Amino acid sequence: MTITTHPTHPLGSSGLEVSQLCLGGNVFGWTIDEAASFTVLDAYRAGGGTFIDTADAYSTWGEGNVGGESETIIGRWLVERAVPAGEIVVATKVGSPMPEGKGLAPAYVCEAAERSRERLGVETIDLLYAHRPDDSTPIADTLAAFHELVEAGTVRAIGLSNFTAAQTREALDAADANGLTRPVALQPEYNLVDRSGFEGELQALAVAEGLAVAPYYSLASGFLTGKYRPGYDAPESKRASAVLARYDKEQHWELLERLHAVADRHDATMAQVALAWLAAQPSVVAPIASGTSPAQVVELLRSVSLELDGNDLSLLR
């Protein structure tokens, strides 16, 4: 396989380097089966992608699924393609509901991480996120479990997903006060239309603390791809009505028109511009986006070489 190379970026202070686009693994074993997932992963790797995101809970919501499907597919792909150790950085998460339990209690974190490691078929999980806060467990106790995993060599770096600025600050302070492994990455919801949850305190904290940000829902569930346009029929999909219920607002349609104008200026797609905009934001290292076909992955990867100028960024504010 011929592999395209792109510049990589530091994943916070972890020592890991990752590509600018992170491939979301939420579709593996859900909307696409293992064979189709392999073609998507092949296209991503061939296009120079080196950062894959998944979770133990992907995809419990699929009919007949129990969780772990995405990790299992990624693990089999790594083995069948004989991907050299260190070439691909895999991030996964623990804490969301699974048949075995949920939350961030120390014993559960260690057990869930081991199950993830076995499904991925790796000696060391590159990046392990706490999937969401757990109010029933002191964050210092959770971090102690993560620290234990890092010291044992089964996890390389840790991150926080869906944590607020206050929760992130608490976690960093607890790590420092107790001599525990510090989180190096954040995974918030963040895109051109959903900004309030990240911009402001959380982004400022990420910048100040050198935390790498890999935002999810980078394309707003497809709203920013051009599939949704005012005056046109919505795409035929199960989630189209939910997407419109959330984004069918005048200011969002106006933003889409500006996004379309920038895309035309660069002879790019709206999705590519939306991802390039994210990558240009302070602290953002690698937006996460999913693809269900090799062609989609190729399109998404082209965002890496798209450079937006000041006029573009101003138009999209």
C-alpha positions as CSV (number, residue, x, y, z in Angstrom):
1,M,0.0,0.0,0.0
2,T,1.3,3.5,-0.9
3,I,0.7,5.8,2.0
4,T,0.5,9.6,1.6
5,T,2.2,11.5,4.3
6,H,1.0,14.8,5.9
7,P,2.5,16.9,8.7
8,T,1.6,15.7,12.1
9,H,0.8,17.6,15.3
10,P,1.7,17.0,18.9
11,L,-1.1,15.5,21.0
12,G,-0.6,17.8,23.9
13,S,2.4,16.7,26.1
14,S,1.9,13.0,25.4
15,G,4.8,12.7,23.0
16,L,2.4,11.3,20.4
17,E,2.0,12.9,17.0
18,V,-1.2,12.7,15.1
19,S,-2.7,13.7,11.7
20,Q,-4.9,16.8,11.5
21,L,-8.0,14.7,10.8
22,C,-9.1,12.0,13.3
23,L,-11.3,9.2,11.9
24,G,-14.4,8.6,14.0
25,G,-15.0,4.9,14.6
26,N,-18.6,5.2,15.8
27,V,-20.0,3.9,12.5
28,F,-18.0,0.6,12.6
29,G,-20.3,-2.3,13.3
30,W,-23.3,0.0,13.2
31,T,-24.0,1.7,9.9
32,I,-21.3,-0.3,8.1
33,D,-20.2,-3.8,8.6
34,E,-16.7,-5.1,9.2
35,A,-15.8,-5.5,5.5
36,A,-16.9,-2.0,4.7
37,S,-15.2,-0.7,7.8
38,F,-11.9,-2.2,6.6
39,T,-12.2,-0.3,3.2
40,V,-12.8,2.9,5.1
41,L,-9.8,2.3,7.4
42,D,-7.7,1.4,4.4
43,A,-8.6,4.6,2.6
44,Y,-7.9,6.7,5.7
45,R,-4.5,5.1,6.2
46,A,-3.5,5.3,2.6
47,G,-4.5,9.0,2.6
48,G,-2.1,9.7,5.5
49,G,-4.4,9.5,8.4
50,T,-2.9,8.3,11.7
51,F,-5.5,9.0,14.4
52,I,-8.6,6.9,15.0
53,D,-11.2,7.5,17.7
54,T,-13.5,4.9,19.2
55,A,-15.1,3.9,22.5
56,D,-16.0,0.8,24.3
57,A,-19.7,1.8,24.1
58,Y,-19.6,2.0,20.2
59,S,-22.1,0.9,19.3
60,T,-24.5,-0.3,22.0
61,W,-27.4,1.6,20.3
62,G,-27.2,-0.6,17.2
63,E,-29.7,-3.4,16.9
64,G,-28.3,-6.6,18.4
65,N,-25.1,-4.8,19.6
66,V,-23.7,-5.0,23.1
67,G,-20.8,-2.5,22.7
68,G,-17.2,-3.1,21.7
69,E,-18.1,-3.7,18.1
70,S,-16.0,-0.7,16.8
71,E,-13.0,-1.6,18.9
72,T,-13.2,-5.2,17.8
73,I,-13.3,-4.2,14.1
74,I,-10.4,-1.8,14.5
75,G,-8.4,-4.4,16.4
76,R,-8.9,-7.0,13.6
77,W,-8.0,-4.4,11.0
78,L,-4.7,-3.6,12.8
79,V,-3.9,-7.3,12.8
80,E,-5.0,-8.2,9.3
81,R,-3.2,-5.3,7.7
82,A,-0.1,-5.8,9.9
83,V,-0.1,-2.1,10.8
84,P,3.3,-1.4,12.4
85,A,3.2,-0.4,16.1
86,G,3.2,3.3,16.4
87,E,1.9,4.1,12.9
88,I,-1.7,4.6,14.0
89,V,-2.7,6.3,17.3
90,V,-5.9,4.8,18.6
91,A,-8.0,6.7,21.2
92,T,-10.8,4.9,23.1
93,K,-13.1,5.8,26.0
94,V,-14.5,4.2,29.1
95,G,-17.4,5.2,31.4
96,S,-20.5,5.1,29.2
97,P,-23.1,2.4,29.9
98,M,-22.0,-1.1,28.9
99,P,-23.5,-4.6,29.9
100,E,-20.7,-4.9,32.5
101,G,-21.4,-1.5,34.1
102,K,-20.7,2.2,33.7
103,G,-19.1,5.2,35.4
104,L,-15.6,6.0,36.5
105,A,-15.1,4.1,39.7
106,P,-11.5,2.9,39.9
107,A,-12.1,-0.8,39.7
108,Y,-14.5,-0.4,36.8
109,V,-12.1,1.9,34.9
110,C,-9.3,-0.7,35.1
111,E,-11.6,-3.6,34.1
112,A,-13.1,-1.7,31.2
113,A,-9.7,-0.5,30.0
114,E,-8.5,-4.1,29.9
115,R,-11.5,-5.2,27.9
116,S,-10.9,-2.4,25.5
117,R,-7.2,-3.3,25.2
118,E,-8.1,-6.9,24.4
119,R,-10.6,-6.0,21.8
120,L,-8.1,-3.6,20.1
121,G,-5.5,-6.3,20.3
122,V,-2.8,-3.9,21.5
123,E,-0.3,-4.0,24.3
124,T,-0.8,-0.3,25.1
125,I,-3.9,1.9,24.5
126,D,-2.5,5.2,23.1
127,L,-5.1,7.5,24.5
128,L,-7.8,6.6,27.0
129,Y,-10.6,9.1,27.7
130,A,-13.0,9.3,30.5
131,H,-16.1,9.3,28.3
132,R,-18.2,11.6,30.5
133,P,-18.1,12.9,34.1
134,D,-19.2,10.6,36.9
135,D,-20.6,12.6,39.8
136,S,-20.7,9.5,42.0
137,T,-16.9,9.1,42.0
138,P,-14.3,11.7,43.1
139,I,-12.2,12.7,40.1
140,A,-9.0,12.1,42.2
141,D,-10.0,8.4,42.6
142,T,-10.7,8.1,38.8
143,L,-7.3,9.7,38.0
144,A,-5.6,7.3,40.4
145,A,-7.0,4.4,38.3
146,F,-5.8,6.0,35.1
147,H,-2.4,6.7,36.6
148,E,-2.2,3.0,37.6
149,L,-2.9,2.0,34.0
150,V,-0.2,4.4,32.7
151,E,2.3,3.1,35.2
152,A,1.5,-0.5,34.2
153,G,2.2,0.4,30.6
154,T,-1.3,-0.5,29.4
155,V,-2.2,3.1,28.6
156,R,0.1,5.8,27.2
157,A,-1.9,9.0,27.8
158,I,-5.3,10.0,29.2
159,G,-8.0,12.5,28.2
160,L,-11.4,13.9,29.2
161,S,-14.5,13.8,27.1
162,N,-17.6,15.9,27.7
163,F,-16.1,17.7,30.7
164,T,-16.9,21.3,31.4
165,A,-14.2,23.9,32.1
166,A,-14.8,23.6,35.9
167,Q,-14.6,19.8,35.8
168,T,-11.5,19.9,33.7
169,R,-9.9,22.4,36.1
170,E,-10.8,20.1,39.0
171,A,-9.2,17.1,37.2
172,L,-6.0,19.0,36.5
173,D,-5.7,20.3,40.0
174,A,-6.4,16.8,41.5
175,A,-3.7,15.3,39.2
176,D,-1.2,17.9,40.3
177,A,-2.0,17.7,44.0
178,N,-1.7,14.0,44.1
179,G,1.2,13.4,41.7
180,L,-1.0,11.6,39.2
181,T,-0.8,11.4,35.4
182,R,-2.2,14.6,33.9
183,P,-4.9,14.6,31.2
184,V,-3.4,15.7,27.9
185,A,-6.4,15.9,25.6
186,L,-10.0,17.0,25.6
187,Q,-12.9,15.8,23.4
188,P,-15.8,18.3,23.5
189,E,-18.7,18.8,21.1
190,Y,-17.6,21.7,18.8
191,N,-18.4,22.8,15.3
192,L,-19.3,25.9,13.3
193,V,-22.9,25.9,14.7
194,D,-22.3,24.5,18.2
195,R,-19.8,26.8,19.8
196,S,-21.0,27.8,23.2
197,G,-20.0,24.6,25.0
198,F,-16.4,25.0,24.1
199,E,-15.5,28.6,23.2
200,G,-14.9,30.7,26.2
201,E,-13.7,29.1,29.5
202,L,-13.0,25.6,28.2
203,Q,-11.0,26.7,25.2
204,A,-9.1,29.3,27.2
205,L,-8.2,26.5,29.7
206,A,-7.1,24.2,26.9
207,V,-4.8,26.9,25.5
208,A,-3.4,27.8,28.9
209,E,-2.7,24.2,29.9
210,G,-1.5,22.9,26.5
211,L,-4.3,20.4,26.2
212,A,-4.9,18.9,22.7
213,V,-8.5,19.2,21.6
214,A,-10.1,16.7,19.2
215,P,-13.8,17.8,18.8
216,Y,-16.6,15.5,17.9
217,Y,-19.7,16.2,15.9
218,S,-17.3,18.3,13.7
219,L,-19.9,18.4,10.9
220,A,-22.9,18.8,13.1
221,S,-24.4,15.4,12.2
222,G,-24.1,16.2,8.5
223,F,-25.7,19.7,8.7
224,L,-22.4,21.3,7.6
225,T,-21.9,19.0,4.6
226,G,-24.3,20.7,2.2
227,K,-26.9,18.0,2.4
228,Y,-29.3,20.4,4.1
229,R,-30.2,23.6,2.2
230,P,-33.2,25.9,2.8
231,G,-35.9,25.3,0.2
232,Y,-34.7,21.8,-0.6
233,D,-36.0,18.5,0.5
234,A,-34.1,17.0,3.5
235,P,-32.0,13.9,2.8
236,E,-33.6,10.6,3.3
237,S,-32.1,9.3,6.5
238,K,-33.2,8.3,10.0
239,R,-31.6,11.3,11.6
240,A,-32.6,14.0,9.2
241,S,-35.6,15.1,11.2
242,A,-33.6,15.3,14.4
243,V,-30.9,17.3,12.6
244,L,-33.5,19.8,11.3
245,A,-35.2,20.0,14.7
246,R,-31.9,21.2,16.1
247,Y,-30.6,23.4,13.4
248,D,-33.6,24.7,11.4
249,K,-32.9,28.3,12.5
250,E,-32.4,31.4,10.4
251,Q,-28.9,32.1,11.7
252,H,-27.8,28.6,10.9
253,W,-29.1,28.8,7.3
254,E,-27.3,32.1,7.0
255,L,-24.1,30.4,8.2
256,L,-24.5,27.7,5.6
257,E,-24.7,30.3,2.9
258,R,-21.4,31.8,4.1
259,L,-19.8,28.4,4.3
260,H,-20.9,27.6,0.8
261,A,-19.3,30.9,-0.4
262,V,-16.0,30.0,1.2
263,A,-16.1,26.5,-0.3
264,D,-16.7,27.9,-3.8
265,R,-13.8,30.3,-3.3
266,H,-11.5,27.4,-2.6
267,D,-13.1,24.9,-5.0
268,A,-13.7,22.8,-2.0
269,T,-16.6,21.1,-0.4
270,M,-18.5,22.5,2.6
271,A,-17.4,19.6,4.8
272,Q,-13.7,20.3,3.9
273,V,-14.1,24.0,4.9
274,A,-16.0,23.2,8.1
275,L,-13.1,20.8,9.1
276,A,-10.4,23.3,8.1
277,W,-12.2,26.0,10.2
278,L,-12.1,23.8,13.2
279,A,-8.4,22.9,12.6
280,A,-7.6,26.6,12.6
281,Q,-9.1,27.3,16.0
282,P,-6.8,27.7,19.0
283,S,-6.0,24.4,20.8
284,V,-7.7,22.2,18.2
285,V,-5.4,19.5,17.0
286,A,-7.6,17.1,15.1
287,P,-11.3,17.4,14.4
288,I,-13.1,14.0,14.4
289,A,-15.2,13.0,11.4
290,S,-16.6,9.7,10.3
291,G,-16.9,8.2,6.8
292,T,-18.9,5.3,5.6
293,S,-17.1,4.9,2.2
294,P,-13.6,5.3,0.9
295,A,-14.8,8.2,-1.3
296,Q,-16.1,10.1,1.8
297,V,-12.8,9.5,3.6
298,V,-10.8,10.8,0.6
299,E,-13.0,14.0,0.6
300,L,-12.6,14.5,4.4
301,L,-8.8,14.1,4.2
302,R,-8.5,16.9,1.6
303,S,-9.4,19.3,4.4
304,V,-5.9,18.8,5.8
305,S,-4.3,20.7,2.9
306,L,-7.0,23.4,2.8
307,E,-5.7,26.7,4.3
308,L,-8.3,29.3,5.2
309,D,-7.2,33.0,5.2
310,G,-8.2,35.8,7.4
311,N,-11.1,36.8,5.2
312,D,-12.5,33.2,5.2
313,L,-12.3,33.0,9.0
314,S,-13.9,36.4,9.4
315,L,-16.8,35.4,7.2
316,L,-17.4,32.3,9.2
317,R,-17.5,34.0,12.6
